[in-house]
């Protein structure tokens, strides 16, 4: 397999704790070239233990001479600028959610990725955990009958640091573009395309300049199926789904952020019994990066990601619009 030279833009927690170690472990398909940061001291500190290069400033690494692909875990408001620069330079992009701060940004980036035949993937690593496969197969088996509705919740208590980027409007903060994006994504995965936002509410506080919690109600055009979404930064911790079907229901509460050591538990209830099923551990970061690697060389996978990027951005934009109605 041909290795892909990949660079890292920024030194976020997810990059240091999850993505960089996984790239290093997948050294048969990736060559980790370097990390770029506005703080060169921090970049050198991270790079020194990995025998990779440190680049001062985000733009310095975005050069086809250095890399074939770029991972971007910067604040949301910086995504468009650097995703666009990478795509214009012929570089594949893996970017943390949310891909853009509005639909127009995402549409422009998708068009650029298509024009240059490049992979543009918004990172929802939970898509690649085996527990999602289990959930989908259980629903497809019709053991629980037909789907009637979906509830998705992702929220957590306030961050200790009031300067957290998620609280900063100028950096693209807010619960919708962070936690809410996960709930929007799972609704599409389970209920399919053709969803529209019927109602939404995004709640700020007097001390915060962004939405810190919210709700949305989505409806599938063809089937009439609905999804109820709840998300926030000021909530009792929730991280999962409950799917109500004609013959029972299935739920789990660690769908979006399962650690590699975690054994997921699904609760399945019917008129006959109620049981808990424990699944094996899995590493969704490994699976996700393998998928990204495959995307770079597969036009069908590129197009699939492009369609998902657009539909996700459309729904996020509709939630914003419905909030103001």
C-alpha positions in Angstrom: 0.0 0.0 0.0 1.2 3.5 -0.8 1.7 5.6 2.3 0.0 8.9 2.6 2.1 11.8 4.0 -0.1 13.5 6.5 0.3 16.7 8.6 -1.5 18.0 11.7 -2.8 21.5 11.9 -2.9 22.6 15.6 -2.3 20.9 18.9 -5.8 20.2 20.2 -6.5 17.6 22.8 -8.2 15.2 20.3 -5.1 15.5 18.0 -2.7 14.7 20.8 -4.7 12.1 22.6 -6.4 10.2 19.8 -5.5 11.1 16.2 -1.7 11.4 16.4 -1.2 8.1 18.3 -3.5 6.3 15.8 -1.7 7.7 12.8 1.6 6.6 14.3 0.2 3.1 14.9 -1.0 3.0 11.3 2.4 3.5 9.9 1.8 1.0 7.1 -0.6 3.5 5.4 0.4 6.9 6.9 3.6 8.8 7.3 3.2 11.5 9.9 5.2 14.4 8.5 4.8 17.1 11.1 2.6 19.4 13.2 2.0 23.1 12.6 1.1 25.5 15.3 1.1 29.2 16.0 3.0 28.3 19.1 6.3 26.9 17.7 7.5 25.9 21.2 4.4 23.7 21.7 4.8 22.3 18.2 8.4 21.4 18.9 7.5 19.8 22.2 5.0 17.5 20.5 7.2 16.8 17.5 10.4 16.0 19.3 9.2 12.8 20.8 7.8 11.6 17.4 10.8 12.5 15.2 8.6 14.7 13.0 8.9 18.3 11.9 7.5 21.3 13.7 6.1 24.1 11.5 5.5 27.6 12.8 2.2 29.0 11.6 -0.7 27.0 10.2 -0.1 27.8 6.6 3.5 26.6 6.4 2.7 22.9 6.3 0.0 23.2 3.6 2.2 22.5 0.7 2.1 19.5 -1.6 5.9 19.2 -1.3 5.4 18.3 2.3 2.1 16.4 2.6 -0.6 14.6 0.7 -3.3 14.9 3.4 -4.0 17.2 6.3 -5.9 16.7 9.6 -7.5 19.9 10.9 -8.8 20.0 14.5 -8.9 23.8 14.8 -11.8 25.9 16.1 -14.8 25.9 13.7 -14.3 29.4 12.5 -10.9 28.6 11.2 -11.9 25.5 9.2 -13.0 27.2 6.0 -9.8 29.2 5.5 -7.4 26.3 5.9 -9.6 23.6 4.4 -9.9 25.8 1.3 -6.1 26.4 1.2 -5.4 22.7 1.5 -7.8 21.7 -1.3 -6.5 24.5 -3.6 -3.0 23.0 -3.0 -4.1 19.5 -4.0 -4.2 18.1 -0.4 -6.8 15.7 1.0 -8.5 16.9 4.1 -9.8 15.3 7.3 -11.5 18.0 9.4 -13.2 17.9 12.8 -16.8 18.6 13.0 -18.3 21.0 12.1 -16.8 21.3 8.7 -18.0 24.9 8.3 -19.9 27.5 10.2 -22.7 27.8 7.6 -24.0 26.0 4.6 -22.4 28.3 2.0 -18.9 27.5 3.4 -19.5 23.8 3.2 -21.0 24.0 -0.3 -18.0 26.0 -1.6 -15.5 23.5 0.0 -17.4 20.5 -1.4 -17.3 22.0 -4.9 -13.6 22.6 -4.6 -13.0 19.1 -3.4 -15.0 17.7 -6.4 -13.1 20.0 -8.8 -9.7 18.8 -7.6 -10.8 15.1 -7.0 -9.8 15.2 -3.4 -11.2 13.6 -0.3 -13.0 15.9 2.1 -14.1 14.1 5.2 -15.9 15.6 8.3 -14.8 13.5 11.3 -17.6 11.8 13.1 -15.5 8.8 14.3 -18.6 7.1 15.9 -19.7 6.3 12.3 -16.9 3.6 12.3 -17.4 1.9 15.7 -18.7 -1.6 15.5 -21.6 -0.7 17.9 -23.2 1.4 15.2 -23.0 -1.6 12.9 -24.7 -3.7 15.6 -27.5 -1.1 15.9 -28.1 -0.8 12.2 -28.2 -4.6 11.7 -30.5 -5.0 14.7 -32.9 -2.5 13.1 -32.6 -4.0 9.6 -33.4 -7.5 11.0 -36.9 -6.2 11.9 -36.7 -8.1 15.2 -38.1 -5.0 16.8 -40.5 -4.3 14.0 -40.6 -1.0 12.1 -39.0 2.2 13.3 -41.5 4.6 14.8 -39.2 7.4 16.1 -35.7 8.3 17.2 -34.4 10.3 20.1 -30.8 11.4 20.2 -29.1 13.2 23.1 -25.6 14.4 23.5 -24.7 16.9 26.3 -22.4 17.4 29.2 -21.9 19.7 32.2 -20.3 23.1 31.8 -16.6 23.4 31.0 -14.4 24.5 33.9 -12.6 27.0 31.7 -14.8 29.9 30.7 -12.3 30.7 28.0 -13.0 27.4 26.3 -13.2 27.9 22.5 -16.7 26.3 22.5 -17.9 29.5 24.4 -16.5 31.9 21.8 -18.7 33.2 19.1 -15.8 34.5 17.0 -14.3 31.0 16.9 -17.5 29.3 15.8 -18.5 28.0 19.2 -21.9 26.9 20.5 -23.6 23.7 21.3 -25.2 23.1 17.9 -21.9 23.0 15.9 -20.4 20.8 18.6 -22.7 18.4 20.4 -25.7 19.1 18.3 -23.8 18.0 15.1 -23.6 14.4 16.5 -27.3 14.2 17.1 -28.0 15.5 13.6 -25.6 13.0 12.1 -27.1 9.9 13.8 -30.6 11.0 12.7 -29.5 10.9 9.0 -27.7 7.6 9.5 -30.7 5.8 11.0 -33.6 7.6 9.2 -31.9 8.3 5.9 -31.8 11.3 3.6 -34.8 13.7 3.1 -34.9 15.0 6.6 -36.1 18.5 7.2 -36.2 20.6 10.4 -39.7 21.2 11.6 -38.8 23.1 14.8 -35.7 24.1 16.8 -34.6 26.1 19.8 -31.1 27.3 20.6 -30.6 28.7 24.1 -27.8 31.1 25.1 -27.4 32.7 28.6 -26.6 36.2 29.7 -23.0 35.1 30.5 -22.4 33.2 27.3 -22.3 34.6 23.7 -23.2 31.3 22.1 -26.0 28.7 22.4 -25.2 26.4 25.3 -28.1 24.0 24.8 -30.8 23.3 22.3 -33.4 21.0 20.8 -34.6 20.2 17.3 -37.4 18.2 15.7 -36.7 16.6 12.3 -39.2 14.9 9.9 -38.4 12.5 7.1 -40.4 13.5 4.0 -41.3 10.2 2.5 -42.0 8.1 5.6 -43.1 10.7 8.1 -40.6 9.4 10.6 -39.4 11.9 13.1 -36.3 12.5 15.2 -36.1 14.4 18.4 -32.6 15.9 19.1 -31.3 17.3 22.4 -27.8 18.7 23.0 -25.9 21.1 25.2 -22.9 22.2 27.3 -25.1 22.7 30.4 -26.6 19.3 30.8 -26.7 16.1 32.7 -24.4 13.8 30.7 -26.1 12.0 27.9 -24.5 10.4 24.8 -26.8 8.1 22.9 -30.0 7.2 21.2 -33.3 5.5 21.9 -35.1 4.1 18.9 -38.8 3.2 19.4 -40.1 0.5 17.1 -43.4 -1.2 16.5 -42.4 -4.3 18.6 -39.9 -2.9 21.0 -37.2 -0.4 21.6 -33.4 -0.2 21.6 -31.1 2.3 23.4 -27.5 3.0 24.4 -25.8 5.8 26.2 -22.2 5.8 24.9 -22.7 5.9 21.1 -20.7 9.0 20.2 -17.6 8.9 22.3 -16.8 5.3 23.3 -13.2 4.9 24.4 -11.2 2.0 22.9 -11.4 0.1 26.2 -15.2 0.5 26.6 -17.6 -2.4 26.1 -20.8 -0.8 24.7 -24.1 -1.9 26.3 -27.4 -1.9 24.4 -30.7 -2.2 26.2 -33.4 -4.0 24.2 -37.0 -4.1 25.4 -40.0 -6.0 24.0 -43.3 -7.2 25.3 -41.6 -10.5 26.1 -38.5 -9.4 27.9 -35.9 -6.7 28.6 -32.2 -7.4 28.2 -28.8 -5.8 28.1 -26.3 -6.8 25.4 -22.6 -6.1 26.0 -20.5 -5.7 22.8 -16.7 -6.1 22.3 -14.4 -3.1 22.5 -13.5 -1.3 19.3 -11.3 1.6 18.3 -13.3 4.0 16.0 -10.2 6.2 15.4 -8.4 3.3 13.8 -11.5 2.4 11.7 -12.1 6.1 10.8 -8.5 6.7 9.6 -8.6 3.5 7.5 -11.7 4.8 5.9 -10.1 8.2 5.2 -7.1 6.5 3.7 -9.5 4.5 1.4 -11.4 7.7 0.5 -8.2 9.3 -1.0 -8.1 6.7 -3.7 -11.8 5.9 -4.2 -14.0 8.3 -6.2 -17.2 6.6 -4.9 -16.2 7.1 -1.3 -15.2 10.7 -2.0 -18.7 11.4 -3.5 -20.4 9.7 -0.5 -18.5 11.9 1.9 -19.4 15.0 -0.2 -23.1 14.2 -0.1 -23.0 13.6 3.7 -21.1 16.9 4.1 -23.8 18.8 2.3 -26.8 17.2 3.9 -25.2 17.7 7.4 -24.6 21.3 6.7 -28.1 21.8 5.3 -29.7 20.5 8.4 -27.5 22.5 10.7 -28.5 25.6 8.8 -32.1 24.7 9.0 -31.9 24.3 12.8 -30.4 27.8 13.0 -33.2 29.2 10.7 -36.0 27.5 12.6 -34.6 28.9 15.9 -35.4 32.4 14.7 -38.9 31.7 13.5 
